[in-house]
Amino acid sequence: MFIEDADSKVSIVSIPFKLIRKFSNQAADVLSIDVGRKFEYGEGTIDFESAVATKIFNLMESYLRKKP
């Protein structure tokens, strides 16, 4: 998963799906991603504020359901 700046299209961070332990969209504009210790910045929770957080959450959930 790549997160990029919407204006400049510069990549901010790349999160391999295999390092994502869980993710949620409890607030309307916030996507929370819990990553494992092998993530380049260490383990923890990353919160992204975005007007399309729910859409990103749904895309991630759909993608991961289709994986074997």
N, C-alpha and C positions, 0 to 999 in steps of 0.2 A: 504494500500500500504506500503510495506516495502522497505527501502533503505538500502543496505548492502555494506560493503567494498568488492570489487571484489576479492582481494587477500586472506583476512582472513575469509571472509564470516560472519563477525561480523555485527550485525544489527546496523545501525547508527541512523535511525529514523523510526517511524511508523506513517503514516498519514491515519486516517480513511477517506474513500471516502466521507462520509457525511459531513466532514469538508472542503472539497475542493470546493471553490467557482468557480474557473475557472483555466484553465491551457492552456499553449501555447508553441509552439515550433518555435518561430520566427527566432532564430539563429540556424544554422545547428547542432551545438553540445551543445545547451543549452535548457533544459526543465524548464520552469517557472511554479510554482504552487502557486496560491493564496489561502491561508487558512484563515478560520474564527477565531474569538476570543477564541473559546473553544479549539483550538489546544494547546497541552501541552506547547509550547513555545510562545503562543500568536499569534495574527493575523499578517499577512504580506505576503510577497512574498518570496518563496524559489526558488533559481536558482540552478539547478544541471547541471554541465558540464559533458557530457558523449559522447563518440563516437556513442552510440546507442540512443541518445535522441529522434530522430525522431521515432524510433521503439517503444520506451516506450510510447511516445505520442499516436501513433496509437493504441497500445494495450489498453491504458487507455480509449481512445475515443470509441473503439469497445466494451469494457466492459460496459461502462456507457450507451451506446445506447441500450444494451440488457436488462438492468435493468428496471423493471416495473415502 
